[in-house]
Amino acid sequence: MTPRVAPARTAAGHGKAGEKIVPRESKASRRQRGIEFCARMHERYPGVQSALDYHDPFTLVVCVMLSAQTTDAGVNRVTPELFRRWPTPQAMAQADPAEVGEVIHSIGFWRAKAAHCVELSQMIMSDFGGEVPRTMEELCRLPGVGRKTANIVLNKAFGICEGIAVDTHVFRIATRMGFTRASTPAAAEKDLLDLLPQELWTYVNEEWIHFGRDTCTAQRPKCEGCPCADICPSAFKAAKAGRRGPAKGAGKAGAKGARSGKRAADSARGKKTSERDS
């Protein structure tokens, strides 16, 4: 069992005009906090499973690909019919992307994802003998599949753990906990792999996802009842995020412009829907 550690404490001095100066945390201290955080997550979410409904490596890779920028619940609503009609890579490789699109049209970026469903199935048939590949390099060759999806498939389908799938929840939590200062999920994964012992990697994605959904949410995280507030440098600070009102003088026109900008950005992201962009 992972040893439990007390929260790291450092002495703080004061700078100009009484400004508090907090010394930079050592890597050893940060590693201790990381191990303790993982222990608490494992205790809070024992045996937690994926929210996606799949039954083999092929349906798993399709489900995870479809889940980019879409809720798991949304994916689970479309996959029963999707896999009823095209249950294997051989069947889906022969599908018309337009017909696949009709089945999954309720999820985000369905046109691109429909094409990916057919294209990745064709590659599985032509390059991998009809079997989902079992290496990171080969999985990342599949259309719509990046390192995050590959990590999940390797871990859940084949029991291989050579990385950590960093999605929006894991990225947010790692940043708030001070485990990374990276600006991208890929860079954050490198920091986490360097920080955490390898035996903990397999649990991070699912346990942290659940924690991110029910406690450490993007908007108004529940710091008051958080079991890790005592080891989180962002506790009761992150809770204030997103509560500021519009800048003085900004009215409906500014809000409308912001929404238009968001729609344009979402449209651009939709051109490529793998988790490389999520």
Residue pairs with C-beta under 8 A, 6 or more apart in sequence:
1 39
2 35
2 38
2 39
2 42
2 200
3 35
4 36
4 39
5 32
5 33
5 35
5 36
7 33
7 36
7 230
7 231
8 25
8 29
8 30
8 32
8 33
8 231
10 22
10 23
10 25
10 29
11 23
12 20
12 21
12 22
12 23
13 20
13 21
14 20
14 21
15 21
25 178
25 233
27 195
30 178
30 179
30 195
31 195
31 196
33 177
33 178
33 179
33 231
34 177
34 179
34 192
34 195
34 196
35 196
35 197
35 200
36 231
37 177
37 228
37 231
38 196
38 200
38 203
38 204
38 207
40 227
40 228
41 203
41 204
41 207
41 208
41 211
42 203
42 207
44 207
44 211
44 227
45 206
45 207
45 210
45 211
48 206
48 207
48 210
49 206
50 72
50 152
50 156
50 206
51 72
51 73
51 76
52 60
52 63
52 64
52 67
52 72
52 75
52 76
53 63
53 76
53 79
53 80
54 60
54 62
54 63
54 79
56 157
57 131
57 132
57 153
57 157
57 158
58 88
58 89
58 121
58 124
58 132
59 79
59 83
59 87
60 132
60 152
60 153
60 156
60 157
61 120
61 132
61 139
61 142
61 145
61 149
61 153
61 157
62 79
62 82
62 83
62 92
62 117
62 120
63 75
63 79
64 148
64 149
64 152
64 153
65 113
65 116
65 117
65 120
65 144
65 145
65 149
65 274
66 75
66 78
66 79
66 104
66 107
66 113
66 117
67 75
68 109
68 113
68 144
68 149
68 273
68 274
68 275
68 277
68 278
69 108
69 109
69 269
69 273
69 277
69 278
70 107
70 108
70 109
74 106
74 107
74 108
75 107
77 106
78 103
78 104
78 106
78 107
81 103
82 100
82 103
82 104
82 117
85 91
85 95
85 99
85 103
86 92
86 95
86 100
86 117
86 121
88 130
89 120
89 121
89 124
89 125
89 130
89 132
90 121
90 125
90 130
91 121
92 100
92 117
92 118
92 121
93 118
93 121
93 122
93 124
93 125
95 117
95 118
95 121
96 118
97 114
97 115
97 117
97 118
98 114
100 114
100 117
100 118
101 110
101 111
101 114
104 110
104 113
104 114
104 117
107 113
108 270
108 273
109 269
109 270
109 273
111 270
112 144
112 270
112 271
112 272
112 273
113 144
113 273
115 143
116 143
116 144
116 273
116 274
117 144
119 143
119 144
120 142
120 143
120 144
120 145
123 141
123 142
123 143
124 130
124 131
124 132
124 133
124 142
127 141
128 138
132 139
132 153
132 157
133 139
133 141
133 142
134 154
134 158
134 160
135 154
136 147
136 150
136 151
136 154
136 162
136 163
139 145
139 149
139 150
139 153
139 154
140 146
140 147
140 150
144 273
144 274
145 153
145 274
146 274
146 275
146 276
147 163
147 165
147 186
147 189
147 275
147 276
148 165
148 166
148 167
148 185
148 275
148 276
148 278
149 165
149 274
149 275
151 161
151 162
151 163
151 164
151 165
151 205
152 165
152 205
154 160
154 161
154 162
155 161
155 165
155 202
155 205
161 198
161 201
161 202
163 189
163 193
163 201
164 170
164 189
164 192
164 193
164 196
164 201
164 204
164 205
165 204
165 205
166 174
166 185
166 186
166 188
166 189
166 192
166 205
167 185
167 205
167 209
167 275
167 278
168 212
168 218
168 278
169 208
169 209
169 211
169 212
169 213
169 216
170 185
170 188
170 192
170 204
170 205
170 208
170 209
170 212
171 185
171 188
172 212
172 216
172 218
173 208
173 211
173 212
173 216
174 180
174 188
174 191
174 192
174 208
175 181
175 182
175 188
176 216
176 221
176 232
176 233
176 234
176 238
177 228
177 231
177 232
177 233
177 234
178 232
178 233
178 234
179 191
179 192
179 195
180 187
180 188
180 191
180 192
181 191
182 188
182 190
182 191
185 275
185 278
192 201
192 204
193 201
196 204
212 218
214 222
215 221
215 222
215 225
215 226
215 227
216 222
216 226
216 238
218 242
219 241
219 242
220 239
220 241
220 242
220 243
221 238
221 239
222 239
223 229
223 232
223 235
223 236
223 238
223 239
224 239
226 232
226 235
228 235
229 235
229 236
246 254
246 255
247 254
269 277
